[in-house]
Amino acid sequence: HERWTDVFNVPFTAPGWQGPDVFGEISEERMIEFERRRHMAGSLRERILFLPCATSKVNDMGLFAYPACYQLEASLKMDAAVAGRWEIEVLPFTPPHSRPMAYWDRLWERILYDVQSRAPRVVAFSLYGWSLEPSLRLARALRVSLPGTLLLAGGPEVTEREDFVDRWDVFDVLIEGDGEVPLAALLRRLAAGEEIAGIPSTSWRDAHGWHHAPRSRCET
C-alpha cells in the first residue's frame, strides 16, 4: 500500500488514531473497529457518504455549487428498499488551498478523520472541473486508509468512462449520466450481497480489470 506520507506528504496524527503509521498496513483490530462502528447504536444499516468538494470561485462568492449530491440523497431516501438498509449522509469538504502551508496537514487530517470516524461502506464523489484534483487526492488517501470501502465517482468529469479509468484508476465504480437509478440499484445489490456487475451506465472493476456497461436507453 501507499503510505500516508506518500499521498499528502504529511504525517497523520488526528485524535483517536495511533500515530503516522495508520496509513501503512491496516491491522485486523482496526478493521474490526471499522465494522463495529458501522453496526453501533443498534443500527444494522450500512452507510453511504457523499463527499462534495466545496471549493471554487463560485463557492467563494457564496453560491450553492454542488446540488447533485443533495439531489441524490433525497432520491435515495425516497426509495424504501434503499433507505431501510442505508444511512445516507452528505459531508462537504473544503481542501486547504487558500490556507498557508503550515495549516495544510491539520486540515487534511481533519477531513480524513471525519470520513474515517463514520466508517462508510461506500464513499461517493461528484466530480466537476474545480473539484477533480482535491477529490482525487482525497480518494487516494481513502484507498489506503479504508481499503474495504467502495469508492464511487460520477459527475460531469465522468462522461467518457473508458478514458477516465486510463487517466485516474483510483475508484471502484463509475456512474455516467443521471445517477439516481443506477446508484439505487447498486446500493440494493450491495445490501443483498449480490454482484454489482452489469448495472446500466456504470463501470466497475474486478480481478480481471475494468468493465463498462452501456448507458441506459432512457439517457442515450
MIVEX-573346 format. One line per 8 residues: for each residue x, z, y of N, C-alpha, C. Coordinates in nm, 4 decimals. Layout:
! residues N
X:Z:Y:X:Z:Y:X:Z:Y; ...
This chain:
! residues 220
0.0829:0.0000:-0.1205:0.0000:0.0000:0.0000:0.0862:0.0000:0.1253; 0.0308:-0.0587:0.2327:0.0960:-0.0415:0.3601:0.0908:0.1060:0.4000; 0.1854:0.1476:0.4775:0.1823:0.2836:0.5275:0.1233:0.2837:0.6670; 0.0768:0.4018:0.7072:0.0171:0.4159:0.8405:0.1130:0.3704:0.9483; 0.2426:0.4066:0.9357:0.3390:0.3693:1.0383:0.3613:0.2193:1.0428; 0.3285:0.1470:0.9346:0.3390:0.0013:0.9356:0.2196:-0.0639:1.0018; 0.1075:0.0071:1.0077:-0.0153:-0.0508:1.0615:-0.0228:-0.0359:1.2127; -0.0084:0.0850:1.2624:-0.0179:0.1080:1.4065:0.1140:0.1533:1.4680
0.2162:0.1722:1.3846:0.3472:0.2163:1.4317:0.3436:0.3560:1.4933; 0.2484:0.4382:1.4484:0.2412:0.5769:1.4934:0.2032:0.6634:1.3744; 0.2434:0.7909:1.3724:0.2028:0.8789:1.2628:0.0592:0.9229:1.2768; -0.0003:0.9673:1.1679:-0.1380:1.0162:1.1688:-0.1374:1.1669:1.1508; -0.1907:1.2394:1.2475:-0.1926:1.3855:1.2393:-0.3252:1.4416:1.2877; -0.4352:1.3710:1.2620:-0.5660:1.4152:1.3097:-0.6067:1.5453:1.2418; -0.6988:1.6212:1.3042:-0.7396:1.7502:1.2470:-0.7951:1.7347:1.1060; -0.7582:1.8257:1.0186:-0.8147:1.8273:0.8845:-0.7369:1.7493:0.7820
-0.6335:1.6767:0.8216:-0.5571:1.5961:0.7269:-0.4155:1.6509:0.7153; -0.3471:1.6143:0.6110:-0.2196:1.6761:0.5766:-0.1024:1.5868:0.6161; -0.0810:1.5711:0.7446:0.0409:1.5068:0.7907:0.0390:1.3561:0.7856; 0.1527:1.2924:0.8171:0.1579:1.1480:0.8365:0.1511:1.0674:0.7087; 0.1691:1.1302:0.5898:0.1712:1.0532:0.4670:0.0328:1.0259:0.4115; -0.0729:1.0614:0.4853:-0.2087:1.0389:0.4362:-0.2367:0.8914:0.4119; -0.1651:0.8016:0.4813:-0.1886:0.6596:0.4626:-0.0913:0.5981:0.3632; -0.0192:0.6836:0.2884:0.0605:0.6331:0.1786:-0.0260:0.6280:0.0534
0.0210:0.6894:-0.0543:-0.0578:0.6933:-0.1763:-0.1793:0.7840:-0.1574; -0.2951:0.7403:-0.2035:-0.4179:0.8180:-0.1930:-0.4330:0.9023:-0.3192; -0.4317:1.0329:-0.3060:-0.4354:1.1199:-0.4216:-0.5751:1.1242:-0.4821; -0.5803:1.1647:-0.6100:-0.7089:1.1791:-0.6780:-0.7933:1.2865:-0.6101; -0.7277:1.3934:-0.5630:-0.8006:1.5001:-0.4951:-0.8677:1.4489:-0.3686; -0.7999:1.3616:-0.2953:-0.8577:1.3088:-0.1711:-0.9755:1.2175:-0.2016; -0.9660:1.1362:-0.3076:-1.0777:1.0507:-0.3440:-1.1974:1.1348:-0.3883; -1.1733:1.2445:-0.4587:-1.2825:1.3345:-0.4973:-1.3484:1.3932:-0.3737
-1.2660:1.4264:-0.2729:-1.3214:1.4805:-0.1490:-1.4079:1.3766:-0.0788; -1.3662:1.2498:-0.0780:-1.4487:1.1444:-0.0183:-1.5852:1.1381:-0.0872; -1.5837:1.1444:-0.2215:-1.7093:1.1385:-0.2948:-1.7954:1.2606:-0.2661; -1.7337:1.3773:-0.2543:-1.8099:1.4975:-0.2253:-1.8800:1.4874:-0.0913; -1.8095:1.4322:0.0086:-1.8697:1.4192:0.1408:-1.9878:1.3229:0.1392; -1.9775:1.2190:0.0559:-2.0874:1.1226:0.0501:-2.2162:1.1882:0.0018; -2.2038:1.2850:-0.0878:-2.3220:1.3436:-0.1516:-2.3502:1.4859:-0.1050; -2.2893:1.5263:0.0051:-2.3093:1.6616:0.0545:-2.4460:1.6747:0.1201
-2.4861:1.7960:0.1496:-2.6105:1.8277:0.2204:-2.7333:1.7796:0.1439; -2.7229:1.7699:0.0115:-2.8382:1.7358:-0.0703:-2.8790:1.5898:-0.0651; -2.7980:1.5057:-0.0001:-2.8327:1.3643:0.0104:-2.7551:1.2842:-0.0918; -2.8235:1.2008:-0.1656:-2.7595:1.1120:-0.2619:-2.7494:0.9702:-0.2078; -2.7763:0.9542:-0.0804:-2.7701:0.8207:-0.0225:-2.6272:0.7832:0.0127; -2.5969:0.6554:-0.0043:-2.4688:0.6025:0.0390:-2.4738:0.5834:0.1909; -2.3589:0.5526:0.2506:-2.3530:0.5336:0.3959:-2.2912:0.3980:0.4283; -2.3582:0.3254:0.5171:-2.3001:0.2068:0.5781:-2.2748:0.2385:0.7250
-2.1564:0.2067:0.7705:-2.1148:0.2388:0.9064:-2.0809:0.1099:0.9795; -2.1550:0.0819:1.0861:-2.1243:-0.0329:1.1719:-2.0244:0.0110:1.2785; -1.9203:-0.0699:1.2992:-1.8166:-0.0363:1.3967:-1.8035:-0.1458:1.5012; -1.8943:-0.1511:1.5990:-1.8780:-0.2492:1.7075:-1.7667:-0.2059:1.8017; -1.6877:-0.3022:1.8452:-1.5775:-0.2740:1.9374:-1.6294:-0.2791:2.0803; -1.6235:-0.1664:2.1485:-1.6786:-0.1561:2.2841:-1.5699:-0.1809:2.3867; -1.5165:-0.3020:2.3871:-1.4145:-0.3338:2.4868:-1.4210:-0.4811:2.5241; -1.4266:-0.5085:2.6508:-1.4258:-0.6431:2.7072:-1.4498:-0.6300:2.8557
-1.4313:-0.7382:2.9281:-1.4641:-0.7356:3.0700:-1.6132:-0.7123:3.0905; -1.6946:-0.7610:2.9932:-1.8384:-0.7380:3.0031:-1.8671:-0.5881:2.9960; -1.8056:-0.5216:2.8972:-1.8288:-0.3787:2.8839:-1.7744:-0.3011:3.0028; -1.6607:-0.3464:3.0595:-1.6042:-0.2784:3.1747:-1.7016:-0.2785:3.2923; -1.7891:-0.3793:3.2980:-1.8886:-0.3851:3.4046:-2.0127:-0.3034:3.3710; -2.0106:-0.2394:3.2547:-2.1215:-0.1522:3.2192:-2.2383:-0.2232:3.1554; -2.2186:-0.3465:3.1079:-2.3271:-0.4209:3.0455:-2.3234:-0.4004:2.8945; -2.4378:-0.4166:2.8332:-2.4517:-0.3984:2.6894:-2.4061:-0.5261:2.6200
-2.2975:-0.5162:2.5420:-2.2356:-0.6387:2.4915:-2.2310:-0.6478:2.3394; -2.2890:-0.5542:2.2648:-2.2822:-0.5627:2.1193:-2.4152:-0.5218:2.0570; -2.5216:-0.5969:2.0852:-2.6532:-0.5595:2.0316:-2.6716:-0.5907:1.8845; -2.5868:-0.6784:1.8277:-2.6120:-0.7242:1.6907:-2.6152:-0.6085:1.5925; -2.5239:-0.5137:1.6049:-2.5195:-0.4025:1.5099:-2.6460:-0.3177:1.5173; -2.6980:-0.2988:1.6373:-2.8204:-0.2190:1.6523:-2.9421:-0.2957:1.5995; -2.9411:-0.4272:1.6139:-3.0490:-0.5069:1.5566:-3.0456:-0.4995:1.4042; -2.9261:-0.5059:1.3468:-2.9139:-0.4935:1.2020:-2.9545:-0.3542:1.1549
-2.9149:-0.2525:1.2296:-2.9541:-0.1159:1.1950:-3.1060:-0.1031:1.1914; -3.1728:-0.1549:1.2938:-3.3185:-0.1456:1.2996:-3.3834:-0.2213:1.1842; -3.3295:-0.3402:1.1536:-3.3855:-0.4198:1.0449:-3.3700:-0.3489:0.9104; -3.2526:-0.2914:0.8858:-3.2292:-0.2238:0.7584:-3.3171:-0.1007:0.7431; -3.3398:-0.0293:0.8511:-3.4223:0.0909:0.8439:-3.5690:0.0581:0.8193; -3.6090:-0.0661:0.8454:-3.7457:-0.1091:0.8168:-3.7629:-0.1536:0.6725; -3.6538:-0.1702:0.6014:-3.6567:-0.2111:0.4607:-3.6567:-0.0843:0.3754; -3.7683:-0.0538:0.3133:-3.7819:0.0725:0.2406:-3.6814:0.0839:0.1270
-3.6538:-0.0273:0.0589:-3.5607:-0.0235:-0.0530:-3.4187:0.0077:-0.0077; -3.3859:-0.0309:0.1145:-3.2529:-0.0023:0.1690:-3.2492:0.1368:0.2317; -3.3470:0.1659:0.3168:-3.3471:0.2935:0.3891:-3.3572:0.4125:0.2946; -3.4185:0.3928:0.1794:-3.4298:0.5022:0.0843:-3.3004:0.5353:0.0126; -3.2033:0.4434:0.0167:-3.0778:0.4632:-0.0554:-2.9551:0.4711:0.0343; -2.9721:0.4380:0.1649:-2.8561:0.4272:0.2524:-2.8751:0.5031:0.3823; -2.7709:0.5759:0.4223:-2.7592:0.6281:0.5576:-2.6993:0.5160:0.6424; -2.7622:0.4858:0.7545:-2.7216:0.3717:0.8369:-2.6837:0.4242:0.9745
-2.5618:0.3959:1.0163:-2.5128:0.4510:1.1428:-2.4306:0.3467:1.2179; -2.4438:0.3454:1.3487:-2.3605:0.2624:1.4367:-2.2654:0.3551:1.5110; -2.1355:0.3247:1.5022:-2.0332:0.4076:1.5659:-1.9413:0.3175:1.6491; -1.9753:0.2922:1.7772:-1.8875:0.2084:1.8600:-1.7505:0.2742:1.8771; -1.6475:0.1917:1.8792:-1.5138:0.2446:1.9051:-1.4507:0.1681:2.0207; -1.3718:0.2378:2.0985:-1.3039:0.1783:2.2137:-1.1535:0.1891:2.1926; -1.0857:0.0789:2.1625:-0.9405:0.0862:2.1439:-0.8706:0.1172:2.2753; -0.7542:0.1778:2.2692:-0.6894:0.2291:2.3911:-0.6074:0.1263:2.4667
-0.6604:0.0058:2.4877:-0.5833:-0.0963:2.5577:-0.5540:-0.0573:2.7018; -0.6470:0.0107:2.7657:-0.6335:0.0375:2.9083:-0.5639:0.1706:2.9366; -0.5185:0.2391:2.8320:-0.4538:0.3688:2.8497:-0.3018:0.3547:2.8430; -0.2273:0.4496:2.9011:-0.0820:0.4493:2.8864:-0.0423:0.4613:2.7393; 0.0739:0.4088:2.7064:0.1191:0.4076:2.5671:0.1199:0.5469:2.5059; 0.1473:0.6492:2.5856:0.1549:0.7853:2.5324:0.0237:0.8317:2.4713; -0.0894:0.7693:2.5111:-0.2200:0.8111:2.4602:-0.2631:0.7317:2.3372; -0.1945:0.6242:2.3060:-0.2417:0.5345:2.2013:-0.2539:0.6026:2.0663
-0.1500:0.6782:2.0266:-0.1525:0.7353:1.8931:-0.2696:0.8302:1.8748; -0.2939:0.9179:1.9735:-0.4023:1.0140:1.9598:-0.5388:0.9478:1.9613; -0.5572:0.8443:2.0404:-0.6862:0.7758:2.0450:-0.7140:0.7014:1.9147; -0.6136:0.6340:1.8597:-0.6332:0.5676:1.7310:-0.6577:0.6706:1.6215; -0.5885:0.7821:1.6267:-0.6117:0.8880:1.5294:-0.7560:0.9368:1.5339; -0.8092:0.9526:1.6536:-0.9461:0.9985:1.6687:-1.0443:0.8988:1.6084; -1.0200:0.7711:1.6322:-1.1073:0.6678:1.5764:-1.1042:0.6723:1.4243; -0.9842:0.6779:1.3666:-0.9718:0.6806:1.2205:-1.0349:0.8065:1.1622
-1.0153:0.9188:1.2281:-1.0729:1.0437:1.1782:-1.2257:1.0388:1.1818; -1.2832:0.9824:1.2886:-1.4283:0.9718:1.2983:-1.4854:0.8889:1.1839; -1.4150:0.7822:1.1457:-1.4618:0.6982:1.0354:-1.4430:0.7707:0.9023; -1.3246:0.8241:0.8794:-1.2960:0.8883:0.7516:-1.3867:1.0078:0.7249; -1.4171:1.0841:0.8283:-1.4983:1.2037:0.8087:-1.6393:1.1707:0.7629; -1.6836:1.0478:0.7838:-1.8164:1.0050:0.7385:-1.8132:0.9485:0.5970; -1.6953:0.9223:0.5430:-1.6790:0.8724:0.4056:-1.7764:0.7588:0.3738; -1.7737:0.6489:0.4486:-1.8704:0.5411:0.4243:-1.8400:0.4629:0.2974
-1.9439:0.4148:0.2322:-1.9287:0.3220:0.1190:-1.9011:0.1818:0.1722; -1.9624:0.1481:0.2861:-1.9454:0.0159:0.3483:-1.9152:0.0361:0.4956; -1.8169:-0.0385:0.5460:-1.7890:-0.0440:0.6891:-1.8072:-0.1887:0.7340; -1.8886:-0.2089:0.8378:-1.9228:-0.3436:0.8825:-1.8750:-0.3665:1.0253; -1.8106:-0.4809:1.0466:-1.7624:-0.5210:1.1777:-1.8374:-0.6451:1.2244; -1.8717:-0.6481:1.3525:-1.9291:-0.7674:1.4148:-1.8213:-0.8261:1.5057; -1.7708:-0.9440:1.4705:-1.6512:-0.9981:1.5329:-1.6855:-1.0998:1.6417; -1.6432:-1.0667:1.7632:-1.6516:-1.1567:1.8777:-1.5103:-1.1880:1.9250
-1.4972:-1.2801:2.0188:-1.3655:-1.3151:2.0688:-1.2905:-1.1957:2.1238; -1.3604:-1.1108:2.2000:-1.2939:-0.9959:2.2616:-1.2665:-0.8826:2.1631; -1.3366:-0.8820:2.0493:-1.3232:-0.7688:1.9578:-1.2416:-0.8007:1.8336; -1.1985:-0.9244:1.8181:-1.1341:-0.9656:1.6933:-1.0051:-0.8884:1.6676; -0.9149:-0.8845:1.7642:-0.7836:-0.8219:1.7416:-0.7950:-0.6724:1.7123; -0.8637:-0.5932:1.7966:-0.8736:-0.4499:1.7627:-0.9533:-0.4232:1.6361; -1.0534:-0.5069:1.6051:-1.1295:-0.4872:1.4812:-1.0429:-0.5142:1.3592; -0.9610:-0.6188:1.3643:-0.8691:-0.6465:1.2540:-0.7687:-0.5329:1.2383
-0.7235:-0.4809:1.3485:-0.6269:-0.3714:1.3446:-0.6874:-0.2478:1.2774; -0.8104:-0.2167:1.3140:-0.8774:-0.1019:1.2537:-0.9080:-0.1281:1.1067; -0.9499:-0.2499:1.0734:-0.9817:-0.2830:0.9346:-0.8581:-0.2697:0.8455; -0.7427:-0.3110:0.8954:-0.6198:-0.2991:0.8158:-0.5878:-0.1518:0.7885; -0.6083:-0.0669:0.8878:-0.5833:0.0756:0.8670:-0.6818:0.1353:0.7666; -0.8088:0.0929:0.7737:-0.9087:0.1437:0.6798:-0.8825:0.0934:0.5383; -0.8281:-0.0267:0.5260:-0.7937:-0.0790:0.3941:-0.6959:0.0146:0.3241; -0.6041:0.0753:0.3994:-0.5055:0.1660:0.3421:-0.5637:0.3052:0.3222
-0.6363:0.3552:0.4222:-0.6798:0.4941:0.4193:-0.8057:0.5171:0.3373; -0.8918:0.4160:0.3256:-1.0152:0.4271:0.2462:-1.0205:0.3105:0.1473; -0.9361:0.3111:0.0467:-0.9253:0.1939:-0.0419:-1.0516:0.1658:-0.1221; -1.1376:0.2648:-0.1394:-1.2605:0.2415:-0.2143:-1.3772:0.1955:-0.1308; -1.3563:0.1790:-0.0005:-1.4640:0.1378:0.0902:-1.4682:-0.0133:0.1021; -1.5875:-0.0693:0.0969:-1.6058:-0.2126:0.1113:-1.6057:-0.2478:0.2593; -1.5196:-0.3402:0.2982:-1.5083:-0.3845:0.4372:-1.5791:-0.5183:0.4529; -1.6719:-0.5224:0.5472:-1.7576:-0.6387:0.5667:-1.7450:-0.6878:0.7099
-1.7526:-0.8187:0.7294:-1.7446:-0.8740:0.8646:-1.8459:-0.9863:0.8815; -1.9011:-0.9930:1.0037:-1.9894:-1.1021:1.0428:-1.9700:-1.1277:1.1908; -2.0604:-1.2029:1.2495:-2.0494:-1.2310:1.3917:-2.0018:-1.3716:1.4207; -1.9939:-1.4084:1.5484:-1.9589:-1.5457:1.5872:-1.8235:-1.5929:1.5371; -1.7277:-1.5026:1.5161:-1.5963:-1.5447:1.4683:-1.5969:-1.5820:1.3202; -1.7045:-1.5483:1.2494:-1.7132:-1.5796:1.1067:-1.8083:-1.6986:1.0893; -1.7676:-1.8119:1.1406:-1.8511:-1.9321:1.1311:-1.7975:-2.0310:1.0285; -1.6677:-2.0323:1.0065:-1.6063:-2.1138:0.9022:-1.5364:-2.0179:0.8070
-1.6099:-1.9757:0.7036:-1.5593:-1.8677:0.6198:-1.4305:-1.9031:0.5452; -1.4206:-2.0272:0.4971:-1.3003:-2.0672:0.4247:-1.1772:-2.0586:0.5148; -1.1906:-2.1041:0.6385:-1.0783:-2.0951:0.7321:-1.0503:-1.9506:0.7699; -1.1551:-1.8711:0.7825:-1.1377:-1.7321:0.8237:-1.0517:-1.6553:0.7241; -1.0808:-1.6684:0.5943:-1.0053:-1.5906:0.4959:-0.8625:-1.6400:0.4828; -0.8374:-1.7662:0.5164:-0.6999:-1.8151:0.5158:-0.6175:-1.7501:0.6266; -0.6827:-1.7177:0.7375:-0.6115:-1.6591:0.8514:-0.6090:-1.5069:0.8465; -0.7204:-1.4441:0.8043:-0.7307:-1.2984:0.8074:-0.7910:-1.2494:0.6766
-0.7065:-1.2159:0.5835:-0.7513:-1.1766:0.4498:-0.7540:-1.0245:0.4381; -0.8385:-0.9592:0.5196:-0.8433:-0.8128:0.5184:-0.9778:-0.7584:0.4719; -1.0835:-0.8404:0.4804:-1.2178:-0.7938:0.4458:-1.2504:-0.8242:0.2994; -1.3578:-0.7634:0.2504:-1.4042:-0.7861:0.1136:-1.5225:-0.8808:0.1081; -1.6052:-0.8781:0.2119:-1.7262:-0.9607:0.2170:-1.7410:-1.0166:0.3585; -1.7810:-1.1416:0.3688:-1.8137:-1.2039:0.4971:-1.9586:-1.2488:0.4941; -2.0251:-1.2384:0.6087:-2.1615:-1.2906:0.6231:-2.1622:-1.3883:0.7393; -2.2076:-1.5078:0.7128:-2.2138:-1.6114:0.8157:-2.3582:-1.6286:0.8630
-2.3762:-1.6379:0.9947:-2.5101:-1.6565:1.0492:-2.5860:-1.5248:1.0591; -2.7192:-1.5340:1.0615:-2.8023:-1.4137:1.0721:-2.7772:-1.3212:0.9532; -2.7561:-1.1928:0.9829:-2.7150:-1.1016:0.8776:-2.8226:-1.0173:0.8152; -2.9435:-1.0182:0.8718:-3.0458:-0.9247:0.8245:-3.0769:-0.9418:0.6755; -3.1030:-1.0638:0.6321:-3.1439:-1.0863:0.4930:-3.0275:-1.0684:0.3958; -2.9127:-1.1351:0.4164:-2.8037:-1.1167:0.3192:-2.7488:-0.9748:0.3146; -2.7450:-0.9048:0.4283:-2.6932:-0.7681:0.4264:-2.7866:-0.6758:0.3502; -2.9157:-0.6905:0.3693:-3.0107:-0.6083:0.2943:-2.9985:-0.6346:0.1443
-2.9832:-0.7626:0.1070:-2.9660:-0.7953:-0.0351:-2.8381:-0.7336:-0.0905; -2.7319:-0.7375:-0.0114:-2.6052:-0.6791:-0.0538:-2.6184:-0.5289:-0.0774; -2.6829:-0.4580:0.0138:-2.6964:-0.3134:0.0004:-2.7855:-0.2760:-0.1174; -2.8907:-0.3538:-0.1397:-2.9769:-0.3254:-0.2549:-2.8988:-0.3401:-0.3850; -2.8153:-0.4432:-0.3934:-2.7372:-0.4642:-0.5153:-2.6333:-0.3540:-0.5343; -2.5663:-0.3153:-0.4274:-2.4670:-0.2088:-0.4382:-2.5315:-0.0784:-0.4839; -2.6459:-0.0463:-0.4275:-2.7143:0.0778:-0.4641:-2.7579:0.0769:-0.6101; -2.7896:-0.0425:-0.6619:-2.8344:-0.0547:-0.8004:-2.7183:-0.0730:-0.8978
-2.5958:-0.0798:-0.8455:-2.4805:-0.1010:-0.9316:-2.4690:-0.2416:-0.9844; -2.5266:-0.3377:-0.9123:-2.5249:-0.4771:-0.9558:-2.4123:-0.5545:-0.8888; -2.3822:-0.6718:-0.9442:-2.2818:-0.7596:-0.8848:-2.3320:-0.8127:-0.7511; -2.2397:-0.8276:-0.6568:-2.2792:-0.8774:-0.5244:-2.2560:-1.0276:-0.5109; -2.2103:-1.0913:-0.6159:-2.1776:-1.2333:-0.6089:-2.3018:-1.3188:-0.5898; -2.2873:-1.4260:-0.5126:-2.3891:-1.5300:-0.5051:-2.4950:-1.5141:-0.3994; -2.4886:-1.4129:-0.3167:-2.5891:-1.3970:-0.2113:-2.5691:-1.5076:-0.1081; -2.6741:-1.5851:-0.0757:-2.6579:-1.6942:0.0204:-2.5974:-1.6476:0.1526
-2.5142:-1.7319:0.2117:-2.4487:-1.7089:0.3410:-2.3389:-1.6038:0.3358; -2.2961:-1.5659:0.2149:-2.1891:-1.4663:0.2041:-2.0672:-1.5239:0.1332; -1.9542:-1.4625:0.1610:-1.8314:-1.4848:0.0853:-1.7858:-1.3495:0.0328; -1.7276:-1.3471:-0.0835:-1.6816:-1.2235:-0.1445:-1.5565:-1.2549:-0.2252; -1.4793:-1.1516:-0.2512:-1.3607:-1.1745:-0.3319:-1.3574:-1.0820:-0.4518; -1.2930:-1.1308:-0.5561:-1.2733:-1.0525:-0.6778:-1.1307:-1.0752:-0.7251; -1.1045:-1.0431:-0.8500:-0.9688:-1.0561:-0.9022:-0.9205:-1.2005:-0.9043; -1.0127:-1.2946:-0.8966:-0.9766:-1.4366:-0.9017:-0.9668:-1.4991:-0.7625
-0.9917:-1.4234:-0.6584:-0.9824:-1.4767:-0.5230:-1.1164:-1.4798:-0.4520; -1.1243:-1.5612:-0.3485:-1.2449:-1.5698:-0.2660:-1.3437:-1.6709:-0.3224; -1.4740:-1.6394:-0.3027:-1.5831:-1.7288:-0.3430:-1.6795:-1.7391:-0.2256; -1.7363:-1.8586:-0.2073:-1.8212:-1.8821:-0.0900:-1.9558:-1.9386:-0.1345; -2.0619:-1.8614:-0.1102:-2.1967:-1.9098:-0.1416:-2.2458:-1.9947:-0.0243; -2.3255:-2.0975:-0.0509:-2.3801:-2.1796:0.0582:-2.4652:-2.0979:0.1524; -2.4804:-2.1459:0.2756:-2.5701:-2.0804:0.3694:-2.7131:-2.0967:0.3214; -2.7950:-1.9989:0.3554:-2.9356:-2.0049:0.3147:-3.0023:-2.1258:0.3787
-3.0994:-2.1818:0.3110:-3.1645:-2.3042:0.3584:-3.2347:-2.2866:0.4915; -3.2826:-2.1650:0.5189:-3.3545:-2.1435:0.6433:-3.2619:-2.1497:0.7641; -3.1277:-2.1425:0.7427:-3.0338:-2.1474:0.8526:-2.9665:-2.2818:0.8676; -2.9660:-2.3641:0.7626:-2.8932:-2.4901:0.7675:-2.9798:-2.6027:0.8179
